[in-house]
Amino acid sequence: MTCPGVGVIVATSYAAAIEAPEHFRHSRSVGAYLGLTPVRHQSGQADHSGGISRRGYRLMRTYLFEAAASLLVRVRQDSALKAWGRDLAQRMGFEHAAVAVARKMAVVLHAMWRSNSPFQAWPAAA
């Protein structure tokens, strides 16, 4: 719950949906598991990127979308995640940006859970 925008409902639902962080080798796999990654329609001649795949837990996607929207609109504390979302919102529109922030938030929550560390608003360079 140290991540801005994430409250009790989102945190407990996320823990129930993921169950154990060890099930995922990489944190970025969580976005696909929850259905927050783009669908690709490929054939021999065409390669189209569509909307989100909508696989996985629908309610968890809804909670993450609401948490991302709350982060972008209501949270006053600035962070790298919020700045990235604001830039996306200017380029792509609010709803597309909120979905992208929701996916990134799911990845960040998994990484935080796996490393047992709190949210860092401005993570240090590796």
MMTF fields as JSON, N, C-alpha, C and O atoms, coordinates in Angstrom:
{
  "mmtfVersion": "1.0.0",
  "mmtfProducer": "UNKNOWN",
  "numBonds": 503,
  "numAtoms": 504,
  "numGroups": 126,
  "numChains": 1,
  "numModels": 1,
  "chainsPerModel": [1],
  "groupsPerChain": [126],
  "chainIdList": ["A"],
  "bondAtomList": [4, 2, 8, 6, 12, 10, 16, 14, 20, 18, 24, 22, 28, 26, 32, 30, 36, 34, 40, 38, 44, 42, 48, 46, 52, 50, 56, 54, 60, 58, 64, 62, 68, 66, 72, 70, 76, 74, 80, 78, 84, 82, 88, 86, 92, 90, 96, 94, 100, 98, 104, 102, 108, 106, 112, 110, 116, 114, 120, 118, 124, 122, 128, 126, 132, 130, 136, 134, 140, 138, 144, 142, 148, 146, 152, 150, 156, 154, 160, 158, 164, 162, 168, 166, 172, 170, 176, 174, 180, 178, 184, 182, 188, 186, 192, 190, 196, 194, 200, 198, 204, 202, 208, 206, 212, 210, 216, 214, 220, 218, 224, 222, 228, 226, 232, 230, 236, 234, 240, 238, 244, 242, 248, 246, 252, 250, 256, 254, 260, 258, 264, 262, 268, 266, 272, 270, 276, 274, 280, 278, 284, 282, 288, 286, 292, 290, 296, 294, 300, 298, 304, 302, 308, 306, 312, 310, 316, 314, 320, 318, 324, 322, 328, 326, 332, 330, 336, 334, 340, 338, 344, 342, 348, 346, 352, 350, 356, 354, 360, 358, 364, 362, 368, 366, 372, 370, 376, 374, 380, 378, 384, 382, 388, 386, 392, 390, 396, 394, 400, 398, 404, 402, 408, 406, 412, 410, 416, 414, 420, 418, 424, 422, 428, 426, 432, 430, 436, 434, 440, 438, 444, 442, 448, 446, 452, 450, 456, 454, 460, 458, 464, 462, 468, 466, 472, 470, 476, 474, 480, 478, 484, 482, 488, 486, 492, 490, 496, 494, 500, 498],
  "bondOrderList": [1, 1, 1, 1, 1, 1, 1, 1, 1, 1, 1, 1, 1, 1, 1, 1, 1, 1, 1, 1, 1, 1, 1, 1, 1, 1, 1, 1, 1, 1, 1, 1, 1, 1, 1, 1, 1, 1, 1, 1, 1, 1, 1, 1, 1, 1, 1, 1, 1, 1, 1, 1, 1, 1, 1, 1, 1, 1, 1, 1, 1, 1, 1, 1, 1, 1, 1, 1, 1, 1, 1, 1, 1, 1, 1, 1, 1, 1, 1, 1, 1, 1, 1, 1, 1, 1, 1, 1, 1, 1, 1, 1, 1, 1, 1, 1, 1, 1, 1, 1, 1, 1, 1, 1, 1, 1, 1, 1, 1, 1, 1, 1, 1, 1, 1, 1, 1, 1, 1, 1, 1, 1, 1, 1, 1],
  "groupList": [{"groupName": "MET", "atomNameList": ["N", "CA", "C", "O"], "elementList": ["N", "C", "C", "O"], "formalChargeList": [0, 0, 0, 0], "bondAtomList": [1, 0, 2, 1, 3, 2], "bondOrderList": [1, 1, 2], "singleLetterCode": "M", "chemCompType": "L-PEPTIDE LINKING"}, {"groupName": "THR", "atomNameList": ["N", "CA", "C", "O"], "elementList": ["N", "C", "C", "O"], "formalChargeList": [0, 0, 0, 0], "bondAtomList": [1, 0, 2, 1, 3, 2], "bondOrderList": [1, 1, 2], "singleLetterCode": "T", "chemCompType": "L-PEPTIDE LINKING"}, {"groupName": "CYS", "atomNameList": ["N", "CA", "C", "O"], "elementList": ["N", "C", "C", "O"], "formalChargeList": [0, 0, 0, 0], "bondAtomList": [1, 0, 2, 1, 3, 2], "bondOrderList": [1, 1, 2], "singleLetterCode": "C", "chemCompType": "L-PEPTIDE LINKING"}, {"groupName": "PRO", "atomNameList": ["N", "CA", "C", "O"], "elementList": ["N", "C", "C", "O"], "formalChargeList": [0, 0, 0, 0], "bondAtomList": [1, 0, 2, 1, 3, 2], "bondOrderList": [1, 1, 2], "singleLetterCode": "P", "chemCompType": "L-PEPTIDE LINKING"}, {"groupName": "GLY", "atomNameList": ["N", "CA", "C", "O"], "elementList": ["N", "C", "C", "O"], "formalChargeList": [0, 0, 0, 0], "bondAtomList": [1, 0, 2, 1, 3, 2], "bondOrderList": [1, 1, 2], "singleLetterCode": "G", "chemCompType": "PEPTIDE LINKING"}, {"groupName": "VAL", "atomNameList": ["N", "CA", "C", "O"], "elementList": ["N", "C", "C", "O"], "formalChargeList": [0, 0, 0, 0], "bondAtomList": [1, 0, 2, 1, 3, 2], "bondOrderList": [1, 1, 2], "singleLetterCode": "V", "chemCompType": "L-PEPTIDE LINKING"}, {"groupName": "ILE", "atomNameList": ["N", "CA", "C", "O"], "elementList": ["N", "C", "C", "O"], "formalChargeList": [0, 0, 0, 0], "bondAtomList": [1, 0, 2, 1, 3, 2], "bondOrderList": [1, 1, 2], "singleLetterCode": "I", "chemCompType": "L-PEPTIDE LINKING"}, {"groupName": "ALA", "atomNameList": ["N", "CA", "C", "O"], "elementList": ["N", "C", "C", "O"], "formalChargeList": [0, 0, 0, 0], "bondAtomList": [1, 0, 2, 1, 3, 2], "bondOrderList": [1, 1, 2], "singleLetterCode": "A", "chemCompType": "L-PEPTIDE LINKING"}, {"groupName": "SER", "atomNameList": ["N", "CA", "C", "O"], "elementList": ["N", "C", "C", "O"], "formalChargeList": [0, 0, 0, 0], "bondAtomList": [1, 0, 2, 1, 3, 2], "bondOrderList": [1, 1, 2], "singleLetterCode": "S", "chemCompType": "L-PEPTIDE LINKING"}, {"groupName": "TYR", "atomNameList": ["N", "CA", "C", "O"], "elementList": ["N", "C", "C", "O"], "formalChargeList": [0, 0, 0, 0], "bondAtomList": [1, 0, 2, 1, 3, 2], "bondOrderList": [1, 1, 2], "singleLetterCode": "Y", "chemCompType": "L-PEPTIDE LINKING"}, {"groupName": "GLU", "atomNameList": ["N", "CA", "C", "O"], "elementList": ["N", "C", "C", "O"], "formalChargeList": [0, 0, 0, 0], "bondAtomList": [1, 0, 2, 1, 3, 2], "bondOrderList": [1, 1, 2], "singleLetterCode": "E", "chemCompType": "L-PEPTIDE LINKING"}, {"groupName": "HIS", "atomNameList": ["N", "CA", "C", "O"], "elementList": ["N", "C", "C", "O"], "formalChargeList": [0, 0, 0, 0], "bondAtomList": [1, 0, 2, 1, 3, 2], "bondOrderList": [1, 1, 2], "singleLetterCode": "H", "chemCompType": "L-PEPTIDE LINKING"}, {"groupName": "PHE", "atomNameList": ["N", "CA", "C", "O"], "elementList": ["N", "C", "C", "O"], "formalChargeList": [0, 0, 0, 0], "bondAtomList": [1, 0, 2, 1, 3, 2], "bondOrderList": [1, 1, 2], "singleLetterCode": "F", "chemCompType": "L-PEPTIDE LINKING"}, {"groupName": "ARG", "atomNameList": ["N", "CA", "C", "O"], "elementList": ["N", "C", "C", "O"], "formalChargeList": [0, 0, 0, 0], "bondAtomList": [1, 0, 2, 1, 3, 2], "bondOrderList": [1, 1, 2], "singleLetterCode": "R", "chemCompType": "L-PEPTIDE LINKING"}, {"groupName": "LEU", "atomNameList": ["N", "CA", "C", "O"], "elementList": ["N", "C", "C", "O"], "formalChargeList": [0, 0, 0, 0], "bondAtomList": [1, 0, 2, 1, 3, 2], "bondOrderList": [1, 1, 2], "singleLetterCode": "L", "chemCompType": "L-PEPTIDE LINKING"}, {"groupName": "GLN", "atomNameList": ["N", "CA", "C", "O"], "elementList": ["N", "C", "C", "O"], "formalChargeList": [0, 0, 0, 0], "bondAtomList": [1, 0, 2, 1, 3, 2], "bondOrderList": [1, 1, 2], "singleLetterCode": "Q", "chemCompType": "L-PEPTIDE LINKING"}, {"groupName": "ASP", "atomNameList": ["N", "CA", "C", "O"], "elementList": ["N", "C", "C", "O"], "formalChargeList": [0, 0, 0, 0], "bondAtomList": [1, 0, 2, 1, 3, 2], "bondOrderList": [1, 1, 2], "singleLetterCode": "D", "chemCompType": "L-PEPTIDE LINKING"}, {"groupName": "LYS", "atomNameList": ["N", "CA", "C", "O"], "elementList": ["N", "C", "C", "O"], "formalChargeList": [0, 0, 0, 0], "bondAtomList": [1, 0, 2, 1, 3, 2], "bondOrderList": [1, 1, 2], "singleLetterCode": "K", "chemCompType": "L-PEPTIDE LINKING"}, {"groupName": "TRP", "atomNameList": ["N", "CA", "C", "O"], "elementList": ["N", "C", "C", "O"], "formalChargeList": [0, 0, 0, 0], "bondAtomList": [1, 0, 2, 1, 3, 2], "bondOrderList": [1, 1, 2], "singleLetterCode": "W", "chemCompType": "L-PEPTIDE LINKING"}, {"groupName": "ASN", "atomNameList": ["N", "CA", "C", "O"], "elementList": ["N", "C", "C", "O"], "formalChargeList": [0, 0, 0, 0], "bondAtomList": [1, 0, 2, 1, 3, 2], "bondOrderList": [1, 1, 2], "singleLetterCode": "N", "chemCompType": "L-PEPTIDE LINKING"}],
  "groupTypeList": [0, 1, 2, 3, 4, 5, 4, 5, 6, 5, 7, 1, 8, 9, 7, 7, 7, 6, 10, 7, 3, 10, 11, 12, 13, 11, 8, 13, 8, 5, 4, 7, 9, 14, 4, 14, 1, 3, 5, 13, 11, 15, 8, 4, 15, 7, 16, 11, 8, 4, 4, 6, 8, 13, 13, 4, 9, 13, 14, 0, 13, 1, 9, 14, 12, 10, 7, 7, 7, 8, 14, 14, 5, 13, 5, 13, 15, 16, 8, 7, 14, 17, 7, 18, 4, 13, 16, 14, 7, 15, 13, 0, 4, 12, 10, 11, 7, 7, 5, 7, 5, 7, 13, 17, 0, 7, 5, 5, 14, 11, 7, 0, 18, 13, 8, 19, 8, 3, 12, 15, 7, 18, 3, 7, 7, 7],
  "groupIdList": [1, 2, 3, 4, 5, 6, 7, 8, 9, 10, 11, 12, 13, 14, 15, 16, 17, 18, 19, 20, 21, 22, 23, 24, 25, 26, 27, 28, 29, 30, 31, 32, 33, 34, 35, 36, 37, 38, 39, 40, 41, 42, 43, 44, 45, 46, 47, 48, 49, 50, 51, 52, 53, 54, 55, 56, 57, 58, 59, 60, 61, 62, 63, 64, 65, 66, 67, 68, 69, 70, 71, 72, 73, 74, 75, 76, 77, 78, 79, 80, 81, 82, 83, 84, 85, 86, 87, 88, 89, 90, 91, 92, 93, 94, 95, 96, 97, 98, 99, 100, 101, 102, 103, 104, 105, 106, 107, 108, 109, 110, 111, 112, 113, 114, 115, 116, 117, 118, 119, 120, 121, 122, 123, 124, 125, 126],
  "secStructList": [7, 7, 1, 6, 6, 7, 7, 2, 2, 2, 2, 2, 2, 2, 2, 2, 2, 2, 7, 7, 4, 4, 4, 7, 1, 1, 6, 6, 2, 2, 2, 2, 2, 6, 6, 7, 1, 3, 3, 3, 3, 3, 7, 1, 1, 7, 3, 3, 3, 3, 3, 3, 7, 7, 7, 1, 7, 2, 2, 2, 2, 2, 2, 2, 2, 2, 2, 2, 2, 2, 2, 2, 2, 6, 7, 7, 1, 7, 7, 2, 2, 2, 2, 2, 2, 2, 2, 2, 2, 2, 2, 2, 7, 2, 2, 2, 2, 2, 2, 2, 2, 2, 2, 2, 2, 2, 2, 2, 2, 2, 2, 2, 2, 2, 2, 6, 7, 7, 7, 7, 1, 1, 7, 7, 7, 7],
  "xCoordList": [0.813, 0.0, 0.858, 0.311, 2.185, 3.02, 3.013, 3.428, 2.554, 2.45, 1.288, 0.189, 1.495, 0.398, -0.732, -0.499, -1.95, -3.128, -3.617, -4.752, -2.782, -3.139, -3.611, -2.888, -4.835, -5.403, -5.554, -4.941, -6.367, -6.566, -7.208, -6.772, -8.23, -8.951, -8.036, -7.999, -7.299, -6.41, -5.299, -4.972, -4.716, -3.604, -4.039, -3.349, -5.161, -5.604, -6.073, -5.841, -6.726, -7.148, -5.947, -5.95, -4.929, -3.715, -3.034, -2.601, -2.941, -2.321, -3.111, -2.526, -4.434, -5.262, -5.157, -5.188, -5.034, -4.952, -3.608, -3.554, -2.537, -1.194, -0.844, -0.145, -1.317, -1.112, 0.33, 0.575, 1.276, 2.676, 3.543, 3.425, 4.408, 5.212, 6.211, 6.713, 6.509, 7.467, 6.914, 7.672, 5.598, 5.003, 5.443, 5.331, 5.938, 6.353, 7.86, 8.418, 8.505, 9.948, 10.344, 11.313, 9.586, 9.844, 8.611, 7.48, 8.839, 7.723, 6.875, 5.67, 7.482, 6.73, 5.715, 4.835, 5.809, 4.848, 3.494, 2.489, 3.456, 2.221, 1.21, 0.009, 1.683, 0.791, 0.041, -1.153, 0.73, 0.086, -0.872, -1.94, -0.498, -1.347, -2.677, -3.713, -2.64, -3.85, -4.594, -5.659, -4.065, -4.744, -4.563, -5.451, -3.434, -3.189, -2.154, -1.6, -1.887, -0.937, -1.672, -2.762, -1.102, -1.778, -1.885, -0.999, -2.986, -3.192, -2.525, -2.577, -1.899, -1.271, -2.004, -2.214, -2.385, -3.02, -2.005, -1.728, -1.448, -0.393, -0.791, -1.445, -0.384, -0.476, 0.81, 1.734, 0.878, 2.088, 2.35, 3.5, 1.315, 1.49, 1.207, 1.662, 0.483, 0.071, 0.461, 0.529, 0.713, 1.031, 0.339, 0.837, -0.804, -1.591, -1.557, -1.653, -1.421, -1.483, -2.852, -3.23, -3.594, -4.945, -5.004, -4.01, -6.186, -6.385, -5.808, -5.06, -6.155, -5.637, -6.28, -7.375, -5.597, -6.044, -7.265, -8.017, -7.474, -8.603, -8.627, -9.701, -7.488, -7.374, -7.14, -6.69, -7.432, -7.177, -8.361, -9.509, -8.066, -9.086, -9.64, -8.92, -10.904, -11.538, -11.613, -11.334, -11.985, -12.114, -10.761, -10.679, -9.708, -8.371, -7.937, -7.326, -8.245, -7.967, -8.705, -8.15, -9.956, -10.757, -10.143, -10.03, -9.751, -9.128, -7.827, -7.575, -7.01, -5.751, -5.984, -5.255, -7.004, -7.339, -7.768, -7.349, -8.595, -9.037, -7.872, -7.804, -6.961, -5.789, -4.899, -4.36, -4.749, -3.941, -4.595, -3.914, -5.912, -6.621, -6.503, -6.335, -6.591, -6.431, -5.026, -4.851, -4.031, -2.651, -2.479, -1.825, -3.065, -2.892, -3.672, -3.241, -4.829, -5.696, -5.625, -5.473, -5.731, -5.915, -4.637, -4.539, -3.667, -2.461, -1.629, -1.332, -1.259, -0.491, 1.01, 1.764, 1.444, 2.866, 3.361, 2.772, 4.434, 4.968, 5.886, 6.582, 5.88, 6.733, 7.074, 6.494, 8.013, 8.394, 7.22, 7.022, 6.45, 5.292, 4.235, 3.652, 3.991, 3.001, 3.473, 2.681, 4.742, 5.283, 5.207, 4.86, 5.529, 5.443, 3.994, 3.739, 3.055, 1.639, 1.11, 0.311, 1.554, 1.143, 1.624, 0.887, 2.869, 3.396, 2.603, 2.302, 2.266, 1.457, 0.075, -0.444, -0.522, -1.866, -1.887, -2.871, -0.83, -0.77, -0.661, -1.217, 0.053, 0.252, -0.886, -1.277, -1.432, -2.363, -3.785, -4.704, -3.987, -5.296, -5.295, -4.461, -6.248, -6.248, -6.49, -5.781, -7.467, -7.818, -6.698, -6.404, -6.074, -4.95, -3.797, -3.15, -3.55, -2.484, -2.794, -1.9, -4.049, -4.422, -4.245, -3.833, -4.543, -4.335, -2.843, -2.433, -2.035, -0.589, -0.019, 0.852, -0.497, -0.04, -0.512, 0.21, -1.697, -2.193, -1.296, -0.987, -0.879, 0.026, 1.354, 1.887, 1.883, 3.163, 3.041, 3.974, 1.892, 1.661, 1.645, 2.171, 1.042, 1.027, 2.447, 2.779, 3.276, 4.671, 5.438, 6.211, 5.227, 5.914, 5.48, 6.312, 4.181, 3.692, 4.311, 4.673, 4.43, 5.053, 6.52, 6.995, 7.245, 8.658, 8.834, 9.76, 7.936, 7.995, 7.734, 8.417, 6.743, 6.376, 7.503, 7.828, 8.091, 9.144, 10.399, 11.038, 10.752, 11.957, 11.678, 12.605, 10.391, 9.978, 10.492, 11.058, 10.282, 10.732, 9.568, 8.637, 9.601, 8.529, 8.67, 9.697, 7.632, 7.633, 8.635, 8.72, 9.396, 10.335, 9.818, 9.707, 9.508, 8.936, 9.883, 9.446, 11.14, 12.155, 13.269, 14.247, 13.126, 14.126, 15.502, 15.619, 16.526, 17.896, 18.271, 17.753, 19.148, 19.606, 20.377, 21.117, 20.196, 20.841, 22.318, 23.014],
  "yCoordList": [-1.199, 0.0, 1.266, 2.367, 1.142, 2.337, 3.0, 4.151, 2.302, 2.868, 3.857, 3.512, 5.08, 6.047, 5.585, 5.068, 5.776, 5.348, 3.974, 3.608, 3.207, 1.84, 1.865, 2.29, 1.402, 1.342, -0.094, -1.008, -0.278, -1.593, -2.565, -3.711, -2.121, -2.994, -3.467, -4.657, -2.54, -2.891, -3.81, -4.79, -3.515, -4.318, -5.744, -6.697, -5.899, -7.252, -8.018, -9.223, -7.341, -8.007, -8.427, -9.501, -7.592, -7.919, -9.135, -10.041, -9.153, -10.297, -11.576, -12.65, -11.471, -12.652, -13.118, -14.318, -12.18, -12.539, -13.175, -14.13, -12.658, -13.159, -14.38, -15.28, -14.418, -15.486, -15.572, -15.382, -15.848, -15.943, -15.271, -15.59, -14.35, -13.655, -14.563, -14.207, -15.707, -16.628, -17.31, -17.912, -17.22, -17.854, -17.187, -17.778, -15.969, -15.221, -15.027, -14.518, -15.439, -15.3, -13.824, -13.378, -13.081, -11.655, -10.864, -11.312, -9.703, -8.854, -8.386, -8.185, -8.209, -7.73, -8.75, -8.394, -10.004, -11.039, -10.845, -11.381, -10.101, -9.894, -9.102, -9.36, -8.151, -7.367, -8.242, -8.045, -9.204, -10.125, -11.061, -11.384, -11.493, -12.384, -11.728, -12.391, -10.432, -9.7, -9.152, -8.555, -9.339, -8.898, -7.435, -6.815, -6.869, -5.443, -5.173, -4.076, -6.153, -5.96, -5.895, -6.453, -5.226, -5.109, -6.45, -7.299, -6.619, -7.803, -7.548, -6.437, -8.58, -8.456, -9.358, -10.542, -8.788, -9.54, -9.632, -8.643, -10.835, -10.989, -12.007, -13.011, -11.722, -12.682, -12.543, -11.85, -13.178, -13.094, -11.707, -11.36, -10.906, -9.595, -8.439, -7.323, -8.667, -7.565, -7.845, -8.994, -6.768, -6.842, -5.666, -4.541, -5.921, -4.869, -5.042, -6.158, -3.941, -3.944, -3.411, -2.304, -4.197, -3.806, -3.29, -2.814, -3.391, -2.974, -4.005, -4.893, -3.885, -4.827, -6.194, -6.303, -7.226, -8.598, -8.997, -9.882, -8.375, -8.665, -10.112, -10.667, -10.716, -12.051, -11.873, -10.814, -12.872, -12.788, -12.242, -12.355, -11.652, -11.21, -9.839, -8.841, -9.8, -8.558, -7.544, -6.361, -8.001, -7.089, -6.495, -5.326, -7.296, -6.789, -5.736, -4.736, -5.947, -4.924, -3.63, -2.54, -3.756, -2.584, -1.852, -0.626, -2.591, -1.968, -1.256, -0.141, -1.895, -1.272, -0.027, 0.958, -0.074, 1.104, 2.258, 3.398, 1.962, 3.002, 3.546, 4.748, 2.675, 3.125, 4.012, 5.012, 3.643, 4.441, 5.8, 6.826, 5.806, 7.071, 7.943, 9.157, 7.332, 8.07, 8.639, 9.77, 7.875, 8.353, 9.564, 10.54, 9.497, 10.574, 11.835, 12.943, 11.673, 12.824, 13.316, 14.516, 12.432, 12.831, 12.95, 13.823, 12.095, 12.065, 13.313, 13.643, 13.997, 15.235, 14.978, 15.752, 13.901, 13.579, 13.207, 12.354, 13.842, 13.569, 12.348, 12.131, 11.565, 10.387, 10.151, 10.769, 9.259, 8.926, 8.289, 8.546, 7.468, 6.813, 7.831, 7.72, 8.808, 9.839, 10.729, 11.076, 11.101, 11.928, 11.198, 11.796, 9.913, 9.107, 9.028, 9.135, 8.844, 8.78, 10.099, 10.112, 11.214, 12.529, 12.767, 13.296, 12.373, 12.53, 11.685, 12.138, 10.454, 9.595, 10.183, 10.126, 10.741, 11.308, 12.47, 12.653, 13.244, 14.344, 13.836, 14.44, 12.727, 12.198, 11.315, 11.389, 10.465, 9.422, 9.61, 8.98, 10.435, 10.566, 9.914, 9.06, 10.335, 9.91, 8.411, 7.767, 7.843, 6.434, 5.493, 4.525, 5.766, 4.937, 5.038, 4.04, 6.233, 6.436, 5.731, 5.153, 5.772, 5.108, 3.601, 2.967, 3.017, 1.573, 1.253, 0.261, 2.087, 1.864, 2.014, 1.241, 2.99, 3.177, 2.011, 1.59, 1.488, 0.33, -0.885, -1.619, -1.095, -2.212, -2.005, -2.929, -0.804, -0.526, -0.616, -1.045, -0.212, -0.304, -1.768, -2.1, -2.637, -4.071, -4.63, -5.448, -4.195, -4.638, -4.121, -4.86, -2.863, -2.273, -2.949, -3.232, -3.207, -3.884, -5.274, -5.686, -5.989, -7.319, -7.215, -7.995, -6.262, -6.087, -5.691, -6.153, -4.827, -4.436, -5.632, -5.813, -6.445, -7.607, -8.627, -9.212, -8.833, -9.84, -9.441, -10.285, -8.153, -7.698, -7.256, -6.95, -7.223, -6.826, -5.423, -5.194, -4.493, -3.12, -2.161, -2.499, -0.963, 0.009, 0.717, 0.603, 1.442, 2.191, 3.328, 4.039, 3.489, 4.606, 5.539, 5.149, 6.762, 7.707, 7.988, 8.083, 8.116, 8.363, 7.336, 7.603, 6.147, 5.105, 5.531, 6.223, 5.101, 5.414, 4.583, 3.483, 5.099, 4.369, 3.135, 3.157, 2.065, 0.788, 0.82, -0.164],
  "zCoordList": [0.0, 0.0, 0.0, 0.073, -0.079, -0.113, -1.487, -1.616, -2.498, -3.844, -3.877, -3.443, -4.379, -4.405, -5.311, -6.404, -4.844, -5.593, -5.192, -5.498, -4.514, -4.113, -2.668, -1.766, -2.468, -1.133, -0.664, -1.214, 0.344, 0.947, -0.044, -0.157, -0.753, -1.683, -2.801, -3.115, -3.402, -4.518, -4.028, -4.699, -2.879, -2.368, -2.035, -2.396, -1.358, -1.015, -2.247, -2.346, -3.183, -4.409, -5.242, -5.842, -5.281, -6.021, -5.398, -6.11, -4.081, -3.406, -3.636, -3.771, -3.682, -3.929, -5.387, -5.656, -6.318, -7.733, -8.078, -8.852, -7.515, -7.83, -6.972, -7.437, -5.745, -4.763, -4.268, -3.077, -5.14, -4.727, -5.789, -6.973, -5.384, -6.385, -7.087, -8.154, -6.528, -7.137, -8.386, -9.145, -8.606, -9.789, -11.083, -12.157, -10.989, -12.171, -12.143, -11.171, -13.22, -13.302, -13.429, -12.816, -14.226, -14.434, -14.01, -14.196, -13.449, -13.017, -14.193, -14.041, -15.361, -16.522, -17.021, -17.805, -16.592, -16.976, -16.294, -16.759, -15.219, -14.472, -15.3, -15.222, -16.085, -16.943, -17.928, -18.151, -18.518, -19.455, -18.726, -19.245, -17.536, -16.751, -16.398, -16.357, -16.146, -15.781, -16.993, -16.834, -18.195, -19.412, -19.725, -20.311, -19.349, -19.566, -20.651, -20.713, -21.504, -22.59, -23.921, -24.042, -24.925, -26.216, -26.938, -26.838, -27.665, -28.49, -29.833, -30.36, -30.383, -31.698, -32.671, -32.408, -33.784, -34.862, -35.99, -36.669, -36.187, -37.173, -38.231, -37.948, -39.433, -40.522, -41.328, -40.902, -42.458, -43.26, -43.8, -44.07, -43.963, -44.574, -43.627, -43.878, -42.568, -41.699, -40.252, -39.815, -39.53, -38.103, -37.423, -37.466, -36.799, -36.162, -34.655, -34.143, -33.957, -32.502, -32.096, -32.481, -31.321, -30.937, -29.515, -28.966, -28.926, -27.54, -26.578, -26.986, -25.317, -24.325, -24.514, -25.066, -24.057, -24.313, -23.489, -23.899, -22.356, -21.455, -20.98, -20.748, -20.838, -20.248, -18.754, -18.317, -17.991, -16.56, -15.79, -16.22, -14.649, -13.706, -14.098, -14.076, -14.45, -14.884, -13.741, -13.939, -12.561, -11.426, -11.033, -10.658, -11.12, -10.792, -11.799, -11.423, -13.077, -14.09, -13.779, -13.919, -13.357, -13.001, -11.818, -11.832, -10.81, -9.634, -10.004, -9.547, -10.826, -11.223, -12.076, -11.955, -12.941, -13.745, -12.841, -13.04, -11.86, -10.927, -10.105, -9.846, -9.696, -8.943, -9.815, -9.342, -11.088, -12.003, -12.26, -12.282, -12.452, -12.654, -11.412, -11.517, -10.245, -8.996, -8.882, -8.428, -9.286, -9.253, -10.169, -9.802, -11.352, -12.321, -11.952, -12.271, -11.277, -11.03, -9.581, -9.352, -8.62, -7.226, -6.403, -5.54, -6.655, -5.821, -6.085, -7.233, -5.018, -5.15, -5.171, -5.76, -4.536, -4.48, -5.876, -6.54, -6.317, -7.639, -7.581, -6.589, -8.637, -8.733, -10.195, -11.087, -10.428, -11.797, -12.538, -13.725, -11.848, -12.447, -12.862, -13.94, -12.018, -12.328, -13.473, -14.348, -13.48, -14.551, -15.89, -16.909, -15.886, -17.101, -17.583, -18.783, -16.673, -17.022, -17.561, -18.497, -16.974, -17.476, -18.892, -19.724, -19.17, -20.526, -21.519, -22.623, -21.123, -21.987, -22.213, -23.327, -21.186, -21.299, -22.285, -23.001, -22.329, -23.282, -24.713, -25.63, -24.911, -26.258, -26.738, -27.902, -25.84, -26.252, -25.749, -26.272, -24.777, -24.16, -22.788, -22.488, -21.958, -20.561, -20.387, -19.613, -21.08, -20.87, -21.293, -20.591, -22.427, -22.863, -21.869, -21.554, -21.386, -20.418, -19.103, -18.485, -18.673, -17.417, -17.519, -16.547, -18.663, -18.849, -18.819, -18.216, -19.464, -19.455, -18.048, -17.647, -17.307, -15.926, -15.057, -14.153, -15.314, -14.564, -14.794, -13.855, -16.036, -16.321, -15.617, -15.003, -15.705, -15.063, -13.543, -12.865, -13.015, -11.576, -11.126, -10.064, -11.935, -11.616, -11.594, -10.736, -12.523, -12.574, -11.361, -10.75, -11.017, -9.865, -8.568, -7.706, -8.428, -7.218, -7.075, -5.973, -8.184, -8.124, -7.731, -6.905, -8.31, -7.974, -6.51, -5.842, -6.015, -4.609, -3.697, -2.689, -4.058, -3.256, -3.258, -2.225, -4.42, -4.547, -3.772, -3.143, -3.818, -3.119, -1.686, -0.936, -1.303, 0.042, 0.382, 1.451, -0.552, -0.35, -0.587, -1.318, 0.02, -0.193, -1.541, -2.209, -1.926, -3.181, -3.108, -2.107, -4.187, -4.293, -5.382, -6.544, -5.0, -5.949, -7.116, -8.263, -6.831, -7.86, -7.673, -6.974, -8.302, -8.098, -8.617, -9.629, -7.903, -8.291, -9.52, -9.712, -10.325, -11.51, -11.083, -10.1, -11.828, -11.456, -11.732, -11.48]
}
